[in-house]
Amino acid sequence: MIINSLEEINKVVNLMVPYCKKNVAILLSGDLGAGKTTFTKRLLKKLGVNEVVNSPTFVIMNQYKVNNLNINHVDAYRLNENEESDMYLEQFYNALNIIEWSDNLNIKYEQYFKIIKISIKIVNENVRKFVIEGV
């Protein structure tokens, strides 16, 4: 899906809402500045999160709750595969997990969660290409 402006990101958000359930991991990939956090902010707002959503780059994980759905927003940019990243698994169970830079965690997501992969590619300053697998 090609997104020509920030406003059009809601097309992807609306597509993803029905898949946002517990024990789902949305794995986001893309270069710095591709729009992973922007997409997550819009998705969480659509799901009913009223709090300010910020990138968890420095705290690694922010947690939210909407109705009976626990949501984990993870930014693993500063982690590496050699760290004890499986310590996050316990918190991931029975939650919707949105994970930026998921390759930096040494977790075999497929064993535990329904996986949706979203790759965001920068076409130019305003245009992004979203490639979605697993829906």
N, C-alpha and C positions, 0 to 999 in steps of 0.2 A: 504494500500500500504506500503510495507516495503522498506525503504531507507537504503542501506548498506554503503553509504558514502556521504560526503557533495556534491560531484558532482552529485549524483543521485537526489538531491532535485529538480533539474530542471524538473524531470518527473512530480512532483506534481505542480510545477509552470506552466508548459505547459498545464496541465489539467485545471487549474483554470483561465487562461487568458480569455477564452470566457465568463466567468461569471462576469468579472470585469467591471461593469457598474454602473451608478448612481442609487441610492436607493437600493444598495446591502450592506449588513453588513456581513463581514467575521469575525466570532467569533472564536478566537484562544484560545485553552486551552492546558495546559501541565505544568509539573513541571518546576521550574527554570532550565535553561540550556537545555531545551528540543529542542529548535530551532525555537521558535515563531518569534523572531526578524530576525534570519537568513533567514527563509522562506520569511518574509515580504520584506527584502532587495532584495532578488532575484526576487520576484514578481514585485516589483516596478521598478527594473531595466528592466525587460522584458517588462513592460508597457511603458517604455520610460522615466522614471525619471532619469535625468542626475545629479541631486544633490547628495551629500553624504547623505545616509539614516542612521540615528542613532536611537537608542532606545529612545523613548520619556518618559522614566521612570520619569524623574524629571520635565519635562515641561508638561506632560500628553498627549499633542497632537502636532504632526507635520503635516503640510499641504503641499500638492504638487499639481501641476496642469500639466496635459499632454493633449495637444490639448484642447478639451472642457470638459475634465473629471477632476473634483476636487476630490482629494484623501485625506482622513483623516487617519493618523496612530496614534492610541490611545494606550497608555499603562496605564491601570487603576489599576496597582498593588498597588499603594500607596493610592488608594481611598477606601472608604467603602460604603456599600449600604445606609447608613444613610445620606450621603452627598447629596446636591442638584445636583445630576448627570443629571437630565433632562435638565439642562442648556446647555448641549452639543447637545441636539436634534436639535436645530435650525441650527447649523453648519453641522449636519449630513445629512440634507435634500439635495437632488439633488447631492449627492456625493457617491463615493465608500468609505466605511468605513471598515478599518481593525483594529479590536479591540482585544488587548491582555488583558487577565484577565477580560473579559466582565461581569462576574458574580459580580464584584465589583461595577458595575454601576447599579443603580436602574431604568433600562429602559426595557420596554416590547418591545423588538426589532420587534417581529412578527407583531405588530400593524402598524409598519411604513415602514419596509424594507423586501426585500427578504433576507432570512437568509441562510447562509452557515456556518455550524459548522465544524471546523477542530480541532481534538484532536490529539496532538502529544505525543506519549508515548516513553520514553527512554527504549530501549531493552538492550543496552550496550553502551560503550563509543562511538562507531561509528554508531550504528544501531538505527533507529527510525521507529516507526510504526505510519503512518498517517491514521486516520479514518475520512472520509469526509462524511458529511450528508447534503442533501439539493441541490445537483447538479442534 
